[in-house]
Amino acid sequence: MPDLAQHRAAYAARIAARAGTDDAALIRAFARVPREAFCGPGPWTVFGADGAGTVADPAGLYRDVLVSLRPEAGLNNGEPSLHALCLAAARLRAGERVVQVGAGGGYYTAILAELVGPAGRVDAYEVEPDLAAAARAALSGYEQVGVHPRSGAEAPLPAADLVTVAAGATAPLPVWLDALDPGGRLLVPLTADRGGGGMLLATRPADEDGAWPARFLSPVSFVPCAGARRPEEAARLGPAFRDRDWRGVSRLHRGGPPGPRAFVAGEGWWLE
């Protein structure tokens, strides 16, 4: 429908502007992917700055709003501007390989597939069987996408240039870090028990003994990531985000005792 194509194009421009990026490939990806194809049948419940509402026309989905997927579980289609911000920072390129943990209905899987193109690969993991089945059906036109109905917090995972996690973890899990080749990036929301925290971007260095360049991109709130939470780490993250400046984080360390400039420390890792 030409009118929906126009809505998508305008939406993509607005989302990119809100995310502070002019990445043409990212804008093109958001303009191409029909969001309504990945959110189940309408009408849809959406959540935005103005609160909750019901949308019957697909055009109403082309706003910076969350779209409910499983209200009883608190699962939604995610905030577009946050995903755009994260993907712009990760600098995903055509031909790269992505591991996506938490595919949901597959909307952002499709965005990833558009960015890596037919020469790339996206392996998407979704632990909810019905969501995984819906995502697989909706993504059937993308030959470079595989949808796996299991946890993405467990091995094995394929080698990747980007691992992106769409649920709150208490640690950058070794299985995610080990999947990355040198230069590979991890996007993961580190969150305390009440769901709040920050979106961490960490890059694997060429030197295996070196610290990983890392920074928080934004404050976030996510549902918990099954298999990626430890109570003792969650208990440390809350005070860290409350009492320290997350904007100063610059490195992720694997192993070794936390240094005097530690922002937070977990089992086998700490942020400087």
Buried (B, 14 or more C-beta within 10 A) or exposed (E): EEEBEEBBBEBBBBBBEBBEBEBEBBBBBBBBBBBBBBBBEBEBBBBEEEEEEEBEBBBBBBBBBBBBBBEEEEBBBBBBBBBBBBBBBBBBEEEBBBBBBBBBBBBBBBBBBBBBEEEBBBBBBBBBEEBBEBBBEBBEEBEBBBBBBEBBBBEEBEEBBBBBBBBBBBBBBEBBBBBBEEEBBBBBBBBBBEBBBBBBBBBBBEEEEEBBBBBBBBEBEBBBBBBBBEEEBBEBBBEBBEEBEBEEBBBBBBEEEBEEEBBBBBEBBBBB
